[in-house]
Amino acid sequence: METAESTGDTAEMKQKVINAIKLVYDPEIPVDVYELGLIYEITVYPVNNVYVLMTLTSPNCPSAESIPSEVKERVQEIEGVNNVEVELTFEPPYSQDMMSEVAKLELGFL
């Protein structure tokens, strides 16, 4: 059973992971991958092992290799993080509806 302290630590670590992921941009779009809605899941397991499930704007994205690698590198730079696993999926397929309002505003969709 999780204690309140470990739940708080997990939430704090998850926020650090989100902040790190927000430093990663699709080179063709001036919005970070988190605000674009490319991150489907972030799980922080005991001893700060981090799992990220993400997608790309398209399976043929020219940055298909570099974006997941950069996400992994950014998360691994967080002090206290042990292991990082980034999994790429295309289910459900990405759509512009997944963007945050911040991203939609930045890209002129609002």
C-alpha positions as CSV (number, residue, x, y, z in Angstrom):
1,M,0.0,0.0,0.0
2,E,1.3,3.4,-0.9
3,T,1.9,5.9,1.9
4,A,0.9,9.6,1.5
5,E,4.6,10.4,1.3
6,S,5.3,8.0,-1.5
7,T,2.2,9.1,-3.4
8,G,3.5,12.7,-3.1
9,D,7.0,11.7,-4.2
10,T,5.5,10.0,-7.2
11,A,3.4,13.0,-8.1
12,E,6.4,15.3,-7.7
13,M,8.5,13.0,-9.9
14,K,5.8,12.8,-12.5
15,Q,5.7,16.6,-12.7
16,K,9.5,16.7,-13.1
17,V,9.1,14.2,-16.0
18,I,6.4,16.3,-17.6
19,N,8.6,19.4,-17.3
20,A,11.5,17.5,-18.9
21,I,9.4,16.3,-21.7
22,K,8.2,19.9,-22.4
23,L,11.8,20.6,-23.5
24,V,11.4,18.3,-26.5
25,Y,10.0,19.8,-29.7
26,D,9.0,18.4,-33.0
27,P,11.5,20.2,-35.3
28,E,8.7,21.1,-37.7
29,I,6.2,22.4,-35.1
30,P,7.0,25.2,-32.6
31,V,5.2,23.4,-29.8
32,D,6.6,20.9,-27.3
33,V,5.6,17.2,-27.7
34,Y,3.6,17.3,-24.4
35,E,1.4,20.1,-25.4
36,L,1.0,18.6,-28.9
37,G,-0.6,15.6,-27.1
38,L,2.0,13.1,-28.2
39,I,2.5,11.7,-24.7
40,Y,-0.2,9.2,-23.9
41,E,1.0,7.9,-20.6
42,I,3.6,8.6,-17.9
43,T,4.0,6.1,-15.1
44,V,6.5,6.5,-12.3
45,Y,7.2,3.1,-10.7
46,P,8.9,2.5,-7.3
47,V,12.6,3.5,-7.2
48,N,11.8,6.1,-9.8
49,N,11.7,3.9,-12.9
50,V,9.8,5.9,-15.5
51,Y,7.6,4.5,-18.4
52,V,6.5,6.9,-21.2
53,L,4.0,5.8,-23.8
54,M,4.0,8.2,-26.7
55,T,3.1,8.6,-30.4
56,L,4.2,10.8,-33.3
57,T,2.1,13.1,-35.5
58,S,2.5,10.4,-38.2
59,P,4.1,7.0,-38.6
60,N,6.2,8.6,-41.4
61,C,7.3,11.4,-39.2
62,P,10.9,12.4,-40.3
63,S,11.8,12.7,-36.6
64,A,10.6,9.2,-35.7
65,E,14.0,8.2,-34.3
66,S,15.1,11.5,-32.7
67,I,12.0,12.5,-30.8
68,P,11.6,9.4,-28.6
69,S,15.3,9.3,-28.0
70,E,15.3,12.9,-26.9
71,V,12.3,12.3,-24.6
72,K,14.3,9.4,-23.0
73,E,17.5,11.5,-22.7
74,R,15.6,14.4,-21.1
75,V,13.9,12.2,-18.5
76,Q,17.1,10.4,-17.7
77,E,18.7,13.7,-16.9
78,I,16.3,14.2,-13.9
79,E,18.1,13.6,-10.6
80,G,16.9,10.5,-8.9
81,V,15.5,8.8,-12.0
82,N,16.8,5.2,-12.5
83,N,15.5,3.5,-15.6
84,V,13.5,5.1,-18.4
85,E,11.5,3.2,-21.0
86,V,9.9,5.1,-23.9
87,E,7.4,3.1,-25.9
88,L,6.1,4.3,-29.3
89,T,2.6,3.4,-30.4
90,F,0.2,4.5,-33.1
91,E,-2.9,3.3,-31.3
92,P,-5.0,5.4,-31.1
93,P,-3.8,7.3,-34.1
94,Y,-2.8,10.9,-33.4
95,S,-5.2,13.7,-34.2
96,Q,-5.1,17.5,-33.7
97,D,-7.9,17.0,-31.1
98,M,-5.2,15.7,-28.7
99,M,-3.4,19.1,-28.6
100,S,-3.7,21.2,-25.5
101,E,-5.4,24.6,-25.8
102,V,-1.9,26.1,-25.4
103,A,-0.7,24.2,-28.5
104,K,-3.9,25.1,-30.5
105,L,-3.5,28.7,-29.6
106,E,0.3,28.7,-30.5
107,L,-0.5,27.1,-33.9
108,G,-3.5,29.4,-34.6
109,F,-6.2,26.8,-34.3
110,L,-8.1,28.8,-31.7
